[in-house]
Amino acid sequence: MIIIGVYPDQIYSNQHTLKVLKNELSNKIPESIVLHLLPFQKSCGDGGYAISDWYEVEETFGDWSDIKEIAKGRRLMVDGVFNHIGIRHKRVKDFCENPRRYKEWFYINLEKTLNSPRGQEADRNIWTVEGNMKIRQTHMEQTVDINLENLEVQEEINQYLGFLKEKGIWGIRLDAVAYYKKGEFIRHNDGAEALANKIADMVKNSGFYAVAQLDCDEQGRAYFSDSQYRDVAIYDFSYSAYLCEAIISEKTDVLSRYLMQTSLEKRILIRAPRTHDGILLKSGNLTEECKIQVINFANKHGIAVRNANGSIYELNCSLPYLFNIIYPKDVHKLVRMTIAFTGILNSIPYYYFPYMEGYIPEQRVSCDYIPERFDKKDLRTINRLPVPIEFVYNHPAQKELKSLLDVLAEIHCNIEKEMVWGEAKFESFDSCIKVSVANEKIIGYFNFSSRQQKINMHVLKDYHVVIKSTVDENFGAYDFIIYIKNTH
């Protein structure tokens, strides 16, 4: 499968945005590609993740009929935001008015106060009819953590999952899984893996495909590790940083070694050139050398680096903006190359819509519409801004992008299991990298340099070219070529 992530109002127009989104994506993206629709329900903020009503679509986006229409044409994945609810959710109101009845829904007056991943205290005062109480709000003031071990909470989640199934939803991405279990630490507490398995069971038993927002570092790999949960895909959050390091340095050896290392994990991984938040720098899989190189580049060019609790957390810029700094004339070539490269790795490729379009919000931030649910002070907001519809219409490489996605979608439809579970090889040639996946049924050559590279790219016996980008005998700048083995 290939996944494309998009906010419900990602394409900015004066119409109900879900209708606009359906029409535009139908013209651009093959139907076999999965659409991950980021939160579209009524919310209190946090980019939509502080959901105040699971059952209500934000009226400026449209309504459930729009969601059902999108789900008719393709597999639709939505977020299961079960770690927390918005501060204006009815269950928070119920608790404030009747704390004895609903106290088991939440985490009240915990002995140890922790700092949230965003740097502030995770426990805050909340007014109730019985006086102020400390309540756990891991992420921000607009959200309140809920107790997933509570049977009433589980029943409410099950009812909601049934509701989503009726609307034609195909998959659920479990959000903030590492925070499910509360304890001594802010995340990854004892018992977290068992609780995550329980929630995944509920999702799978309701007939959904499940993926989890977890990193494939040492702690993240402990989740869903039993054989019955191995089909729950987790993320390779270091990939985007290693990809950027290769483009910045014009060398592929570090990226090649990392991909070879993670290919041995035998887990289904999701890899994104850049997420809807940014380029994560906190992963345990990221070497200090790679992190330093990316941070030094960011500091040199005035790119915001987000800190949390005194440590580097994330690089906050759009990936096309980074490309534009390095090679301003070839942004779309680099976008297309990284789409192709990510698309044939031994993993599920995930493309964030504005990146895929080559959109650079940094160049338009003063005139862009910023929805109320986004915090203007949050460094991540730059990555979440809607793309003006006129930019979507005037995409400079529209035809090439569509043909590339068609080819990648066809490859994944035919031999995806072999791509995800089969052997993968990565060979580095200075600024070039050779990728061999699906037991060498697919071979790709990619150049990460602005320099012309002379590389042996003889036509492989029993292979044919399925996609290429202005390849010549010298393997020109940013060019790539993908071969697939001839079969009957």
C-alpha positions in Angstrom: 0.0 0.0 0.0 0.9 3.6 -0.5 -0.5 6.2 1.9 -1.0 10.0 1.3 -1.7 12.1 4.4 -3.9 15.2 4.1 -5.7 17.6 6.3 -9.5 18.1 5.6 -8.9 21.7 4.6 -5.5 21.1 3.0 -6.6 22.7 -0.3 -7.8 26.2 0.6 -10.9 27.5 -1.2 -14.2 29.2 -0.4 -16.1 25.9 -0.7 -16.6 23.1 1.8 -13.1 21.7 1.8 -13.9 18.0 1.8 -15.7 18.3 -1.5 -12.7 20.2 -3.0 -10.4 17.6 -1.6 -12.3 14.7 -3.1 -12.4 16.3 -6.5 -8.8 17.3 -6.6 -7.4 14.0 -5.3 -9.5 12.0 -7.7 -7.7 13.8 -10.5 -4.2 13.4 -9.0 -4.0 10.1 -7.1 -4.7 6.6 -8.2 -7.6 5.0 -6.5 -5.4 2.1 -5.1 -3.5 4.6 -2.9 -4.7 4.9 0.7 -5.8 8.4 1.9 -5.0 9.2 5.5 -7.4 12.0 6.4 -6.1 13.9 9.4 -8.6 14.9 12.1 -11.8 16.4 10.6 -14.1 16.3 13.7 -15.0 19.2 15.9 -12.0 20.2 18.0 -10.6 22.6 20.6 -7.3 23.0 18.8 -3.9 21.2 18.5 -4.4 21.1 14.7 -7.6 19.1 15.2 -6.2 16.5 17.6 -8.1 18.0 20.6 -11.3 16.4 19.4 -14.3 17.7 21.2 -16.9 15.4 19.6 -15.9 12.1 17.8 -19.3 12.0 16.0 -19.4 15.5 14.5 -17.6 16.8 11.4 -16.3 20.3 11.6 -19.0 22.2 9.7 -16.6 24.3 7.7 -15.2 21.0 6.2 -18.5 19.5 5.3 -20.3 16.5 6.8 -20.3 12.7 7.0 -21.8 12.4 3.6 -18.5 13.9 2.2 -16.5 11.4 4.3 -18.6 8.6 2.9 -18.1 9.8 -0.7 -14.3 9.9 -0.3 -14.4 6.4 1.3 -16.4 5.1 -1.7 -13.6 5.8 -4.2 -10.6 4.6 -2.2 -9.4 3.1 1.1 -9.7 5.8 3.7 -7.7 5.8 6.9 -8.5 8.2 9.9 -6.9 8.8 13.2 -8.0 7.0 16.3 -7.1 9.7 18.9 -7.8 7.6 22.0 -5.1 8.8 24.4 -6.9 12.1 25.0 -10.1 14.1 24.2 -10.6 17.8 23.8 -11.2 20.0 26.9 -14.7 20.8 25.6 -15.7 17.1 25.1 -18.9 16.2 26.8 -17.1 13.6 29.1 -14.9 16.4 30.5 -18.0 18.4 31.2 -19.6 15.4 32.9 -16.6 15.0 35.1 -16.6 18.6 36.2 -20.3 18.3 37.1 -20.1 14.9 38.7 -16.4 14.0 39.5 -17.3 11.0 41.6 -19.2 9.3 38.8 -16.6 10.0 36.1 -13.3 10.1 37.9 -12.3 6.7 36.6 -12.4 8.1 33.1 -9.4 10.3 33.8 -6.2 10.6 35.7 -6.8 12.7 38.8 -4.2 14.0 41.3 -1.4 11.7 40.2 1.4 11.5 42.7 4.2 12.4 40.3 4.0 15.4 38.1 5.8 15.0 34.7 6.8 17.3 31.9 4.9 16.8 28.7 6.8 16.2 25.4 6.2 19.8 24.6 8.0 21.1 27.7 5.3 22.2 30.1 3.8 20.4 33.2 1.5 17.6 32.2 -0.8 18.0 35.2 -3.0 21.1 35.5 -5.9 22.3 37.7 -9.4 21.8 36.5 -12.5 23.2 38.2 -15.1 20.7 39.4 -18.2 21.1 41.7 -16.0 19.5 44.4 -13.2 22.0 44.0 -10.1 22.2 41.8 -8.3 18.9 40.9 -5.1 18.1 39.1 -5.9 16.3 35.9 -3.4 14.7 33.4 -3.1 16.7 30.2 -0.1 15.2 28.5 0.0 17.2 25.3 -1.5 20.6 25.9 -4.1 22.6 27.7 -6.8 21.9 25.1 -6.6 18.1 25.7 -7.3 15.8 28.6 -6.0 12.2 28.9 -8.5 9.4 29.2 -8.0 6.1 31.0 -8.0 3.4 28.3 -8.0 0.6 30.9 -11.5 1.7 32.0 -14.2 -0.6 30.7 -16.6 2.2 30.0 -14.0 4.1 28.0 -13.3 0.9 26.0 -17.1 0.5 25.4 -17.3 4.0 24.1 -14.4 3.4 21.8 -16.0 0.3 20.5 -19.2 2.1 19.7 -17.3 4.8 17.9 -15.4 2.2 15.9 -18.8 0.7 14.8 -19.9 4.2 13.8 -16.8 4.6 11.6 -17.3 1.3 10.0 -20.8 2.3 8.9 -19.2 5.4 7.3 -17.0 3.2 5.1 -13.7 3.9 6.9 -11.1 1.3 6.0 -8.2 1.9 8.4 -7.3 3.4 11.8 -4.0 5.1 12.7 -3.5 4.8 16.4 -2.3 8.2 17.6 0.1 8.7 20.5 0.3 5.0 21.4 3.4 5.4 23.6 1.3 7.6 26.0 -1.5 5.1 26.5 -0.3 3.8 29.9 0.4 6.3 32.7 3.1 5.7 35.2 6.6 6.8 36.3 7.5 8.1 32.8 5.6 10.3 30.3 5.6 7.5 27.8 6.6 3.8 27.5 5.5 2.8 31.0 5.3 -0.8 32.2 2.2 -2.4 30.7 2.0 0.0 27.8 2.6 -2.8 25.2 -0.3 -4.9 26.6 -2.6 -2.0 26.6 -1.6 -1.1 23.1 -2.4 -4.7 22.1 -5.8 -4.4 23.7 -6.7 -1.3 21.7 -5.3 -2.8 18.5 -7.5 -5.9 19.1 -10.5 -3.6 19.4 -9.7 -1.9 16.1 -8.9 -5.1 14.2 -12.0 -6.9 15.6 -14.1 -4.1 14.3 -12.8 -4.9 10.8 -10.2 -2.1 10.4 -6.6 -2.2 9.2 -4.4 -0.8 12.0 -1.2 1.2 12.0 0.4 2.8 15.0 2.2 6.1 15.5 5.3 4.5 17.1 8.9 4.8 16.2 10.9 1.7 15.2 13.6 2.5 17.8 14.3 0.0 20.6 11.3 1.0 22.7 8.9 1.2 19.8 9.8 -2.2 18.6 8.6 -3.7 21.9 5.0 -2.9 20.9 3.0 -5.3 18.7 6.0 -7.7 18.7 3.9 -10.9 19.2 3.2 -12.8 16.0 -0.6 -11.9 16.0 0.2 -8.2 16.0 3.1 -8.2 13.5 0.8 -6.8 10.8 0.4 -3.5 12.7 2.8 -1.2 10.9 5.0 1.2 12.9 7.0 4.2 11.7 10.6 4.8 10.8 10.8 8.3 12.2 14.6 8.6 11.6 14.2 8.1 7.8 13.4 11.7 7.0 16.5 13.0 8.9 18.8 10.5 7.1 17.3 11.4 3.8 17.9 15.1 4.4 21.5 14.3 5.5 22.2 12.5 2.3 20.8 15.5 0.2 22.7 18.0 2.3 26.0 16.1 2.2 25.6 14.7 -1.3 26.7 11.4 0.1 24.6 8.2 0.5 26.8 5.9 2.6 25.1 6.9 6.0 21.6 6.5 4.5 22.5 3.2 2.9 23.9 1.7 6.1 20.8 2.9 8.1 18.4 1.4 5.5 20.3 -1.9 5.6 20.2 -2.0 9.4 16.4 -1.4 9.6 15.7 -3.8 6.8 16.8 -6.6 9.2 14.1 -5.8 11.8 11.4 -7.9 10.0 8.7 -5.4 10.9 6.3 -3.6 8.6 7.6 0.0 8.6 6.1 3.2 7.3 8.5 5.7 5.9 7.8 9.3 5.1 10.2 11.8 3.5 8.6 14.3 5.9 5.5 14.1 8.2 2.8 16.7 8.8 4.8 17.8 11.8 8.3 18.1 10.6 11.6 16.2 10.4 11.9 14.3 13.7 15.3 14.5 15.4 14.6 12.7 18.7 14.5 9.1 17.5 16.8 6.6 19.2 17.8 5.3 15.8 19.3 8.6 14.8 23.1 8.9 15.2 24.6 12.0 16.8 26.6 12.7 13.7 23.6 12.8 11.4 21.6 14.9 13.9 24.5 17.4 14.2 24.8 17.8 10.4 21.1 18.4 9.9 21.0 20.9 12.9 24.1 22.8 11.6 22.5 23.1 8.2 19.3 24.4 9.8 21.1 26.9 12.0 23.1 28.2 9.0 19.9 28.9 7.0 17.6 30.1 9.8 15.4 27.0 9.9 13.5 26.6 13.2 14.6 23.7 15.4 12.1 22.8 18.1 13.3 21.9 21.6 11.4 20.0 24.2 12.5 19.6 27.8 16.0 20.9 27.0 16.7 18.6 24.1 16.4 18.8 20.3 13.1 17.4 19.2 12.3 18.3 15.6 13.3 20.3 12.5 10.3 22.5 11.5 10.4 23.4 7.9 8.7 22.1 4.8 10.9 19.6 2.9 10.5 21.6 -0.4 11.8 24.6 1.5 15.0 22.7 2.4 15.3 21.5 -1.2 14.9 25.1 -2.3 17.9 26.2 -0.2 20.1 23.5 -1.6 19.1 23.5 -5.3 16.6 26.3 -5.9 16.1 25.4 -9.6 15.4 21.8 -9.1 12.9 21.6 -6.2 10.4 19.5 -8.1 13.0 17.1 -9.5 14.1 16.5 -5.9 10.5 16.0 -4.7 9.9 13.5 -7.5 13.2 11.7 -6.9 12.5 11.3 -3.2 8.9 10.1 -3.9 10.4 7.5 -6.2 13.1 6.5 -3.8 10.7 6.2 -0.8 8.3 4.3 -3.0 10.5 1.3 -3.7 12.0 0.8 -0.2 11.0 -2.3 1.8 8.3 -0.4 3.6 5.0 1.4 3.2 5.6 4.8 1.7 3.8 7.7 3.2 3.6 11.1 1.4 2.3 14.2 3.0 0.2 16.1 0.4 1.9 19.6 0.5 5.3 17.9 0.2 4.1 15.8 -2.7 2.9 19.0 -4.4 6.3 20.7 -3.9 4.5 23.4 -1.9 6.7 25.9 0.1 4.5 27.5 2.8 7.5 29.6 4.1 7.2 31.7 0.9 3.5 32.5 1.5 3.1 32.4 5.3 2.1 36.1 5.6 -0.8 35.7 3.2 -1.9 32.2 3.9 -5.1 31.4 5.8 -4.3 29.9 9.2 -7.3 28.0 10.6 -8.2 28.7 14.2 -7.4 25.2 15.4 -3.7 25.8 14.7 -1.5 27.5 17.2 0.3 30.4 15.5 3.1 30.1 18.0 3.6 26.4 17.4 6.6 25.9 15.1 4.8 22.9 13.5 2.1 25.1 12.2 4.1 26.1 9.2 3.9 22.5 7.9 0.1 22.4 8.3 -1.0 25.4 6.4 -3.5 24.9 3.6 -2.3 24.9 0.0 -4.1 27.6 -2.1 -6.2 25.9 -4.8 -4.5 28.0 -7.5 -1.2 26.4 -6.6 -2.8 22.9 -6.9 -4.2 23.8 -10.4 -0.8 25.2 -11.6 1.5 22.5 -10.3 4.6 22.7 -12.6 5.1 19.0 -12.7 1.5 17.7 -12.6 1.8 15.2 -15.4 5.1 13.7 -14.3 3.8 13.3 -10.7 0.7 11.5 -11.8 2.6 9.1 -14.0 5.1 8.4 -11.2 2.3 7.6 -8.7 0.6 5.4 -11.3 3.8 3.3 -11.6 4.5 3.1 -7.9 0.8 2.2 -7.2 1.0 -0.6 -9.7 4.2 -2.0 -8.3 2.8 -2.0 -4.8 -0.5 -3.6 -5.9 1.4 -6.5 -7.6 4.4 -7.3 -5.3 3.9 -5.4 -2.1 4.3 -8.4 0.3 7.6 -9.3 -1.3 8.7 -5.6 -1.0 7.8 -5.4 2.7 9.0 -8.8 3.9 11.6 -9.8 1.3 15.3 -9.1 1.4 16.5 -5.6 0.6 20.0 -4.4 -0.4 21.4 -0.9 -0.5 24.7 -0.1 -2.2 26.3 3.3 -2.0 28.4 4.9 -4.7 29.4 8.3 -3.3 26.3 10.4 -4.1 24.4 7.5 -5.7 22.6 4.7 -4.1 21.4 1.4 -5.6 18.2 -0.1 -4.1 17.3 -3.8 -4.7 14.1 -5.1 -3.2 11.5 -7.9 -3.5 14.3 -10.5 -4.0 15.8 -8.2 -6.6 12.6 -8.0 -8.7 12.9 -4.2 -8.4 16.2 -2.3 -8.8 16.6 1.4 -8.6 19.4 3.9 -9.1 19.2 7.3 -7.5 21.6 10.3 -7.6 21.6 12.6 -4.5 24.1 15.1 -6.0 23.9 18.2 -8.1 27.0 16.9 -9.9 27.0 14.7 -13.0 27.9 11.2 -12.0 29.5 8.5 -14.2 28.0 5.3 -13.0 27.6 1.9 -14.6 23.9 1.8 -15.5 24.0 -0.9 -18.1 20.6 -2.3 -19.0 20.0 -5.3 -16.8 19.3 -8.6 -18.5 15.7 -9.8 -18.0 14.7 -6.3 -16.7 12.8 -3.4 -18.2 12.6 0.2 -17.2 9.3 1.2 -15.6 10.1 4.8 -14.7 13.0 7.2 -15.3 13.9 10.8 -15.1 16.0 12.2 -18.0 18.6 9.5 -17.6 21.6 9.8 -19.8 24.9 7.8 -20.0 26.4 10.0 -17.2 23.4 9.6 -14.9 22.5 13.3 -14.7 21.8 15.4 -11.6 18.9 14.2 -9.5 18.0 11.6 -12.1 16.7 8.2 -11.2 15.7 5.0 -12.9 13.7 2.0 -11.7 14.0 -1.4 -13.3 11.6 -4.3 -12.7 12.3 -7.9 -13.6 10.3 -9.4 -16.5 7.8 -12.0 -15.4 5.1 -14.0 -17.1 
